[in-house]
Amino acid sequence: MMEAAHDAEVPKLRVLFCIGVMPATFELPPVQGAEVKGAIEEAFADLRGRFGIEVLGTMDDDQLMVGASAAFPWTSYILAEAPSLASVHAVTNLLRTTEVLGARLWKFLRIEARVGRGLFFANK
């Protein structure tokens, strides 16, 4: 028997969060760099519990890339599934709302979200 449209599960959005490290990060003395690192870890902790974002995988180019990445290629990537555009916005908004060293996190990182859906033929 065919399910009614309202009973069907709403598909999750597939999201690629692209994160670039800004020049101000490299200008910090080590103690302040550690403080920024801690703020980043805290800001991005428990994305599932806070926003319903399920992290599928991550990739960090920091060992093969040196210097700022204000655009592609990015320094770090988070591949995730999100329940809504509002949840994606909430994650990108972390850079606007998280304060560290008297500045917003966007002084030290840049984030961009690419939103789509799972590849239609990959899970068949």
C-alpha positions as CSV (number, residue, x, y, z in Angstrom):
1,M,0.0,0.0,0.0
2,M,1.3,3.4,-0.9
3,E,2.1,5.9,1.9
4,A,0.3,9.2,2.0
5,A,2.5,12.1,1.2
6,H,2.2,13.5,4.7
7,D,3.5,10.2,6.2
8,A,6.6,10.2,4.1
9,E,9.8,11.2,5.8
10,V,11.1,14.7,4.9
11,P,14.5,14.2,3.3
12,K,17.4,15.8,5.1
13,L,19.6,18.4,3.4
14,R,23.1,17.4,2.5
15,V,25.5,20.2,3.6
16,L,29.1,20.9,3.0
17,F,30.4,23.5,5.4
18,C,33.6,25.0,4.0
19,I,35.8,26.7,6.6
20,G,38.7,29.0,5.8
21,V,41.3,30.3,8.2
22,M,41.7,34.1,8.0
23,P,45.0,36.0,8.2
24,A,44.3,37.3,11.7
25,T,44.7,33.7,13.0
26,F,48.3,33.6,11.9
27,E,49.1,36.9,13.5
28,L,48.3,35.7,17.0
29,P,50.9,34.8,19.6
30,P,50.7,31.1,20.7
31,V,48.8,31.7,23.9
32,Q,46.0,33.6,22.1
33,G,46.1,31.1,19.2
34,A,45.3,28.4,21.8
35,E,42.4,30.5,23.1
36,V,40.9,30.9,19.6
37,K,41.3,27.2,19.0
38,G,39.4,26.5,22.2
39,A,36.6,28.9,21.2
40,I,36.3,27.1,17.8
41,E,36.1,23.7,19.5
42,E,33.4,25.0,21.9
43,A,31.4,26.8,19.1
44,F,31.3,23.6,17.0
45,A,30.7,21.1,19.8
46,D,27.6,19.0,19.8
47,L,26.1,20.1,16.5
48,R,23.6,17.2,16.6
49,G,22.3,18.1,20.1
50,R,22.1,21.8,19.5
51,F,21.0,22.0,15.8
52,G,20.1,18.5,14.6
53,I,23.1,18.5,12.4
54,E,24.5,15.0,11.8
55,V,28.2,15.1,10.9
56,L,28.9,12.5,8.2
57,G,32.6,13.3,7.8
58,T,35.3,15.9,8.1
59,M,38.5,16.8,6.2
60,D,41.2,19.2,7.2
61,D,43.9,20.4,4.7
62,D,46.0,22.0,7.4
63,Q,49.1,19.8,6.9
64,L,49.2,20.3,3.1
65,M,48.1,23.9,3.1
66,V,49.9,26.8,4.7
67,G,48.4,30.3,5.2
68,A,45.0,31.8,5.0
69,S,42.2,30.5,2.8
70,A,39.6,33.2,2.2
71,A,38.1,31.1,-0.7
72,F,38.5,27.7,-2.4
73,P,40.5,25.7,-1.6
74,W,39.2,25.8,2.0
75,T,41.2,24.7,5.0
76,S,38.5,22.4,6.5
77,Y,35.3,20.8,5.5
78,I,32.4,19.3,7.4
79,L,30.0,17.0,5.4
80,A,26.7,16.8,7.2
81,E,23.0,16.2,7.1
82,A,20.7,18.9,8.3
83,P,17.0,18.9,9.1
84,S,16.4,22.5,7.7
85,L,18.0,25.6,6.3
86,A,17.4,27.2,9.7
87,S,19.8,24.6,11.2
88,V,22.4,25.3,8.5
89,H,22.1,29.0,9.2
90,A,22.5,28.4,12.9
91,V,25.9,26.7,12.3
92,T,27.1,29.5,10.0
93,N,25.9,32.0,12.5
94,L,28.3,30.6,15.1
95,L,31.0,32.9,13.6
96,R,28.8,35.9,14.2
97,T,27.8,35.1,17.8
98,T,30.9,33.5,19.3
99,E,33.3,36.0,20.9
100,V,37.0,35.4,21.6
101,L,39.8,37.9,22.4
102,G,37.3,40.8,22.2
103,A,36.3,39.9,18.6
104,R,33.8,37.7,16.8
105,L,35.0,34.4,15.5
106,W,34.6,35.6,12.0
107,K,37.8,37.6,12.5
108,F,39.7,34.2,12.6
109,L,37.5,31.9,10.3
110,R,35.3,32.2,7.3
111,I,32.5,29.7,6.7
112,E,30.3,29.0,3.7
113,A,27.6,26.3,3.4
114,R,26.8,24.5,0.2
115,V,23.4,22.9,0.4
116,G,22.0,20.1,-1.7
117,R,20.7,16.6,-1.4
118,G,22.2,13.2,-1.4
119,L,23.3,12.0,-4.8
120,F,20.2,10.4,-6.3
121,F,21.9,7.2,-7.6
122,A,24.5,6.7,-4.9
123,N,22.3,4.8,-2.4
124,K,20.5,2.5,-4.8
